Amino acid sequence: MTDAPDIHRSEPAARYTESAGRYVVIYVCLLILAALQFVIAYSNVSTFGMFARMLLIAIAEAGLALLFFMHLWAEKRGFLLFVVIFTGFVLLAMQYGWTDSNRMDTGAPYSQPNAGVVSQ
């Protein structure tokens, strides 16, 4: 792979020999995407439309940041696929607890004392 970092057996850490120009271009792209989010935030769009557009732009920004600033573009494609699937699984697993979020207001079910019962 021509984009892979230079790895030598004597040095375990990868050396990235690319110029800073690529990173400046990616940074400018991230700034443009952030400006686009600002424009969308102040446009007259329905709530669902705004949510969908903001989410797509946020995914694009996160993808650029992960691929270039965290050097995932230089990794093997299998590892990149693993990171994407594992991250998706973790995000979905984190959503499992939202169904039980009403306990913060009401407490655990049947935890309220019954009327007429003296608690000790």
C-alpha positions, -999 to 999 in steps of 0.1 A, spaced: 0 0 0 15 33 -10 -3 53 17 9 31 46 34 46 70 70 36 69 75 8 95 109 -6 103 117 -35 125 142 -15 145 115 11 153 82 -2 165 65 31 161 53 40 126 67 71 110 43 92 89 64 108 61 36 128 45 37 165 41 15 188 62 -4 198 31 -28 169 33 -37 176 69 -43 213 61 -67 203 34 -85 180 58 -86 207 84 -101 232 59 -127 206 49 -136 202 86 -140 240 89 -162 240 58 -184 213 73 -186 231 106 -197 263 87 -223 243 69 -237 231 102 -239 267 113 -259 276 81 -282 246 86 -288 256 122 -301 290 113 -321 279 82 -359 274 82 -360 236 81 -383 211 98 -370 194 129 -365 160 113 -349 175 83 -324 195 104 -317 165 125 -310 143 95 -287 169 78 -268 177 110 -263 140 117 -250 133 82 -225 162 84 -214 151 119 -208 116 107 -187 130 78 -167 152 102 -161 123 126 -151 100 97 -125 126 84 -111 131 118 -108 94 125 -93 85 91 -68 112 88 -60 127 123 -60 92 140 -43 76 109 -69 49 104 -65 53 67 -30 37 70 -43 6 88 -54 -26 72 -89 -26 59 -99 -55 82 -90 -34 113 -109 -4 100 -140 -26 94 -136 -40 130 -134 -4 144 -165 6 126 -185 -24 136 -173 -24 172 -181 14 175 -216 8 161 -222 -20 185 -210 0 215 -232 30 205 -262 7 201 -255 -10 235 -253 24 252 -289 30 240 -302 0 259 -305 19 292 -327 47 278 -358 26 281 -353 26 319 -345 63 322 -379 71 338 -366 55 371 -347 88 378 -381 105 382 -403 77 396 -379 54 413 -379 16 410 -413 0 404 -432 -10 435 -406 7 457 -431 32 471 -445 22 505 -480 9 506 -507 31 522 -514 21 558 -481 1 562 -458 14 589 -422 12 577 -395 5 603 
